[in-house]
Amino acid sequence: MLVLTRKLDEGILIDLDPSADPSMPAGELFANGPIEIRVVDIATSRVKLAVGADRRLFVRRDELDEKR
């Protein structure tokens, strides 16, 4: 699981990994189960999230999104 810390108004993006085949049926990405997002810690101004997803999915902090 990937662990990320987020503050108010920060987010995460989950997208298809650039190396994955874009014509792959979505069902293949969930063959081993759903995407899991778990809160692992809460502090005054932040939350720590653990994200578990298929390796063909790319999880990143929203401030790193080139499209924004």
N, C-alpha and C positions, 0 to 999 in steps of 0.2 A: 504494500500500500504506500502511496505517496502521501506525505504529510505536508500541508501548507498552512501558514498562519495568515489570516485575513483580518483587516480592520474594517470599520464602518464604510460602506459604499465600495469596497473592493470585492472582486469576485474571481471565479475561475471559469475557464472555457474548456469544454470537452469536444474534441473534433477527431476526425479520422486522421491517423498518422500519415504523413506524406509518403511513406514507403508502402502503405497498404493499397490494395487494388480497389479503386473507387466503385467498380461494378460489382463488388462482393455484396451478396444479400445481407441486409441488416441482421437477420436472424443468426448469422454466423458469429456476429460480435457478442451475442448473448447466449451462445451455446453452453457456456460454463456458468451462467447466472447473470443477474442484473448488475448494473453499476452500483457500487455501494459508497455512500458518502456518510461518514460517521463523525460526529463532534467528539473530539478527544480531550479538549480543554477549553475553558472559557475564563477569560480574565476581564478586567475592567474595560479595556478598549480593543480587545481582539478575541478571535475565536480560532482554535486550531482544528483543522479538518483533515481527516484521513480519507483518501479516495482510492477505491479499488475498482479497476476496470480492465477489460481485455487489453492486451499489449498492443493491439492494432488501433487503440484509441490514444490520442495525445491530450494530456491534461496540462494546462498551463495557467499562470496568473494572467488576469485580463489586461494588466498594464503592459504585458509583453506582446499583445496582439498587434500585428503589423497593420491590420485593417482599421484600427481605431484612430 
